[in-house]
Amino acid sequence: MTERPFKHQPDDYLLYPFNRYQACRYGLDGTLTDVRSGEQRSIRQEILQLADRLAPFAHQLKATAALEAVVRQAKSPHSEAQQMRDFIANGGSLSGLVQKHCEIWAA
């Protein structure tokens, strides 16, 4: 946060499509591959680890409540990605899925 110990190289972005696919398809349960080490962890684990590192800065910026909301979501077993897959598997249409999520996000 206050230092940049790692400088990205152009080849680092080769993993971007894989990581993005994992996030879109599996949500917080997706696998994120670290470009430096090649280590794979769940997106959920990465978010929780990042939240720990951000906590002092959130406190300074009076953003603790927002960070805590992110942590609660990351710790929740509820997965919107799984809900979407279940909706389609149960015969739902793509337009029905979009409508359902628009209602959820608007609430």
C-alpha positions in Angstrom: 0.0 0.0 0.0 2.8 2.4 0.8 5.4 0.6 -1.3 5.5 -1.2 -4.6 7.8 -4.2 -4.1 6.8 -5.8 -7.4 7.0 -4.4 -10.9 4.7 -6.1 -13.4 6.2 -7.4 -16.7 4.2 -7.8 -19.9 4.1 -11.6 -19.6 2.4 -11.2 -16.3 -0.8 -10.3 -18.1 -0.9 -13.7 -19.8 -2.6 -15.0 -16.7 -5.2 -12.3 -16.7 -7.8 -14.1 -18.9 -7.5 -17.3 -16.7 -8.0 -15.3 -13.5 -10.8 -13.3 -14.9 -12.6 -16.5 -16.2 -12.2 -18.0 -12.7 -13.8 -15.0 -11.1 -16.6 -14.7 -13.6 -17.5 -18.5 -13.5 -16.9 -19.4 -9.9 -17.0 -16.1 -8.0 -15.2 -16.1 -4.7 -14.6 -19.9 -5.0 -12.6 -19.4 -8.2 -8.8 -20.0 -8.3 -6.5 -17.1 -8.6 -2.9 -17.7 -9.9 -0.3 -15.4 -8.5 1.9 -14.1 -11.4 5.0 -13.9 -9.3 5.0 -17.3 -7.6 2.5 -19.4 -9.7 0.8 -20.2 -6.4 -2.9 -20.9 -6.7 -5.4 -19.9 -4.0 -9.1 -19.2 -3.9 -10.2 -15.7 -4.7 -11.9 -15.7 -1.3 -8.6 -16.4 0.5 -6.9 -13.6 -1.5 -9.6 -11.1 -0.5 -9.3 -12.0 3.1 -5.6 -11.7 3.1 -5.7 -8.4 1.3 -8.3 -7.1 3.8 -5.9 -7.9 6.7 -3.3 -5.8 4.9 -5.7 -3.0 4.2 -7.1 -2.8 7.8 -4.7 -0.1 9.1 -5.4 2.1 6.0 -9.1 1.6 6.3 -8.9 2.7 9.9 -7.0 5.9 8.9 -9.5 6.7 6.2 -12.5 5.9 8.3 -13.5 3.1 5.9 -13.5 0.3 8.4 -17.2 -0.4 8.0 -16.8 -0.8 4.2 -13.8 -3.1 4.6 -15.7 -5.2 7.2 -18.6 -5.5 4.7 -16.2 -6.9 2.1 -14.8 -9.4 4.7 -18.4 -10.5 5.7 -19.2 -11.1 2.0 -15.9 -13.1 1.5 -16.6 -15.2 4.6 -20.2 -16.0 3.6 -20.9 -19.4 2.1 -23.5 -17.7 -0.1 -22.2 -17.6 -3.7 -23.9 -15.5 -6.3 -21.9 -17.4 -9.0 -23.4 -20.7 -7.7 -26.9 -19.2 -7.6 -26.6 -18.2 -11.2 -25.4 -21.7 -12.2 -28.3 -23.3 -10.2 -30.8 -20.9 -11.8 -29.8 -22.0 -15.3 -29.5 -25.7 -14.4 -33.1 -25.5 -13.1 -34.3 -24.4 -16.5 -34.0 -20.6 -16.1 -33.4 -18.5 -19.1 -30.6 -16.0 -19.6 -33.0 -13.1 -19.7 -34.7 -14.4 -16.5 -31.2 -14.6 -14.8 -30.5 -11.0 -15.8 -33.9 -9.9 -14.4 -33.4 -11.8 -11.2 -30.0 -10.3 -10.6 -31.1 -6.8 -11.5 -33.7 -7.1 -8.8 -31.2 -8.4 -6.2 -28.7 -5.6 -7.0 -31.4 -2.9 -6.9 -32.6 -4.0 -3.4 
